[in-house]
Amino acid sequence: MMKCKTIAEMKDRLRELEVEGPVNISVPEAADIMGVTPQSLRFGIKQGKYPFGVGYKMEQNEFYINTVRFLAYMRALDIGGQA
């Protein structure tokens, strides 16, 4: 997986996610699309900054990113954006 370098790449990756329809996506995949590091995304999820993911402690920290909520966030639907 490569980090998205342009808005067009990001939009293409979001469309691919929508078509593939996985229930959840990995932290590295979401971070690549957002253009941030996985560590930064995990920290933001732990701090409650991202409404699409949750983190919980088991033997090690585990993270869950819901694809539908991630897509809505990235398209700004949570603040009235248009798909």
QUILIN-V481521 format. One record per backbone hydrogen bond with DSSP energy under -0.5 kcal/mol. NH is the residue of the N-H (numbers start at 1). CO is the residue of the C=O. Records with the same first field share a line. If there is no record, write none. Layout:
NH->CO ; CO
This chain:
4->32
10->6
11->7
12->8
13->9
14->10
15->11
16->12
17->13
18->14
19->15
20->16
21->17
25->65
30->26
31->27
32->28
33->29
34->30
35->31
36->31
41->37
42->38
43->39
44->40
45->41
46->42
47->43
48->45
49->44
50->44
51->49
53->50
54->64
56->62
58->56 ; 60
62->56
64->54
65->25
66->52 ; 64
67->23
70->66
71->67
72->68
73->69
74->70
75->71
76->73
77->72
78->72
79->76
80->77
81->76
